[in-house]
Amino acid sequence: MVKEVDAQELKEIIKIKPLVLVDYFTTWCGPCKMQHRILTELEKKVNATIVSIDIDKNEQVAIDLNIRAIPTLQFFKNGKLVTLKTEQGDVDRFVGVRSLEVLEEIVKKLEKE
């Protein structure tokens, strides 16, 4: 089960875990619920730490990281925000629901680097 964390826990996890996938969500967001189900499945397939943070309860995190839409996903590796190369250019976040296959491919690639 994907763990819901608060701002302090998020900072600690990013510092100590080698690869972290963060899901920014709210409880009232329908697409966020869809993404959560996908992340629960992903968690069974990869070694990355996957956490969710409710931006309604942790508004400062959303402000600090410029999270303007949900669901938003970000990857952190060795304490640093990961920038990924995509067809649309370099991105440090994914906004909107992403499929299990896409996320699994990204995580496995990051685990090898």
Kinemage of the C-alpha trace (Angstrom):
@kinemage 1
@onewidth
@group {chain A} dominant
@subgroup {mainchain}
@vectorlist {calphas} color= white
{ca met a 1} P 0.000 0.000 0.000
{ca val a 2} L 1.372 3.403 -0.958
{ca lys a 3} L 2.143 5.329 2.223
{ca glu a 4} L 0.670 8.792 2.740
{ca val a 5} L 3.219 11.135 4.294
{ca asp a 6} L 3.348 14.673 5.617
{ca ala a 7} L 5.886 17.345 4.679
{ca gln a 8} L 8.458 16.346 7.303
{ca glu a 9} L 8.261 12.634 6.466
{ca leu a 10} L 8.612 13.460 2.772
{ca lys a 11} L 11.853 15.374 3.374
{ca glu a 12} L 13.276 12.529 5.454
{ca ile a 13} L 12.328 9.832 2.939
{ca ile a 14} L 13.829 11.776 0.030
{ca lys a 15} L 17.090 12.136 1.998
{ca ile a 16} L 17.489 8.482 2.987
{ca lys a 17} L 15.931 6.419 0.197
{ca pro a 18} L 17.863 5.946 -3.052
{ca leu a 19} L 14.840 6.277 -5.368
{ca val a 20} L 11.527 7.879 -4.420
{ca leu a 21} L 8.397 8.426 -6.487
{ca val a 22} L 6.184 11.127 -4.977
{ca asp a 23} L 2.486 11.382 -5.806
{ca tyr a 24} L 0.941 14.794 -5.063
{ca phe a 25} L -2.821 14.425 -4.683
{ca thr a 26} L -6.022 15.496 -2.944
{ca thr a 27} L -8.789 13.290 -1.612
{ca trp a 28} L -11.462 14.898 -3.812
{ca cys a 29} L -9.574 14.362 -7.102
{ca gly a 30} L -10.977 11.527 -9.245
{ca pro a 31} L -7.882 11.111 -11.455
{ca cys a 32} L -5.754 11.036 -8.279
{ca lys a 33} L -7.687 7.968 -7.119
{ca met a 34} L -7.016 6.284 -10.471
{ca gln a 35} L -3.301 7.123 -10.196
{ca his a 36} L -3.193 5.777 -6.633
{ca arg a 37} L -4.475 2.377 -7.800
{ca ile a 38} L -1.784 2.295 -10.473
{ca leu a 39} L 0.906 3.234 -7.947
{ca thr a 40} L -0.269 0.474 -5.610
{ca glu a 41} L 0.312 -2.022 -8.440
{ca leu a 42} L 3.647 -0.437 -9.344
{ca glu a 43} L 4.848 -0.759 -5.763
{ca lys a 44} L 4.575 -4.565 -6.095
{ca lys a 45} L 6.850 -4.574 -9.166
{ca val a 46} L 9.718 -2.209 -8.313
{ca asn a 47} L 12.162 -1.457 -5.509
{ca ala a 48} L 11.565 2.298 -5.461
{ca thr a 49} L 9.887 3.906 -2.470
{ca ile a 50} L 6.479 5.288 -3.467
{ca val a 51} L 4.730 7.845 -1.267
{ca ser a 52} L 1.725 10.127 -1.573
{ca ile a 53} L 1.278 13.578 -0.082
{ca asp a 54} L -2.071 15.367 0.196
{ca ile a 55} L -1.453 18.932 -0.949
{ca asp a 56} L -4.607 20.170 0.779
{ca lys a 57} L -3.024 19.151 4.104
{ca asn a 58} L 0.499 20.156 3.049
{ca glu a 59} L 0.021 23.350 1.073
{ca gln a 60} L 3.551 24.633 1.648
{ca val a 61} L 5.007 21.588 -0.111
{ca ala a 62} L 2.876 22.373 -3.160
{ca ile a 63} L 4.003 25.992 -3.069
{ca asp a 64} L 7.695 25.140 -2.583
{ca leu a 65} L 7.718 22.588 -5.426
{ca asn a 66} L 5.424 24.609 -7.707
{ca ile a 67} L 2.756 21.894 -7.855
{ca arg a 68} L -0.124 23.541 -9.691
{ca ala a 69} L -2.187 20.574 -10.906
{ca ile a 70} L -2.973 17.098 -9.650
{ca pro a 71} L -2.161 14.339 -9.839
{ca thr a 72} L 1.501 15.238 -10.214
{ca leu a 73} L 4.347 12.725 -9.959
{ca gln a 74} L 8.007 13.476 -9.294
{ca phe a 75} L 11.044 11.233 -8.946
{ca phe a 76} L 13.911 11.827 -6.522
{ca lys a 77} L 17.171 9.910 -6.739
{ca asn a 78} L 19.827 10.152 -4.034
{ca gly a 79} L 18.054 13.179 -2.556
{ca lys a 80} L 17.809 15.145 -5.798
{ca leu a 81} L 14.883 15.869 -8.078
{ca val a 82} L 15.207 13.870 -11.311
{ca thr a 83} L 14.819 15.535 -14.697
{ca leu a 84} L 13.703 13.079 -17.359
{ca lys a 85} L 14.181 13.351 -21.103
{ca thr a 86} L 10.900 12.908 -22.980
{ca glu a 87} L 9.598 13.550 -26.477
{ca gln a 88} L 8.279 16.867 -25.159
{ca gly a 89} L 11.685 17.830 -23.755
{ca asp a 90} L 13.192 17.673 -20.287
{ca val a 91} L 10.627 17.381 -17.488
{ca asp a 92} L 10.906 17.173 -13.705
{ca arg a 93} L 7.289 16.083 -13.203
{ca phe a 94} L 4.375 14.325 -14.822
{ca val a 95} L 0.956 15.940 -14.525
{ca gly a 96} L -2.089 13.736 -15.012
{ca val a 97} L -2.545 9.999 -14.790
{ca arg a 98} L 0.325 7.840 -16.052
{ca ser a 99} L -0.019 4.153 -16.912
{ca leu a 100} L 1.546 1.307 -14.979
{ca glu a 101} L 3.695 0.407 -17.990
{ca val a 102} L 5.094 3.924 -18.430
{ca leu a 103} L 5.898 4.307 -14.737
{ca glu a 104} L 7.438 0.852 -14.477
{ca glu a 105} L 9.714 1.607 -17.437
{ca ile a 106} L 10.859 4.898 -15.876
{ca val a 107} L 11.493 3.387 -12.441
{ca lys a 108} L 13.441 0.431 -13.832
{ca lys a 109} L 15.573 2.781 -15.925
{ca leu a 110} L 16.294 5.003 -12.902
{ca glu a 111} L 17.108 1.977 -10.749
{ca lys a 112} L 19.827 0.951 -13.252
{ca glu a 113} L 21.465 4.400 -13.445
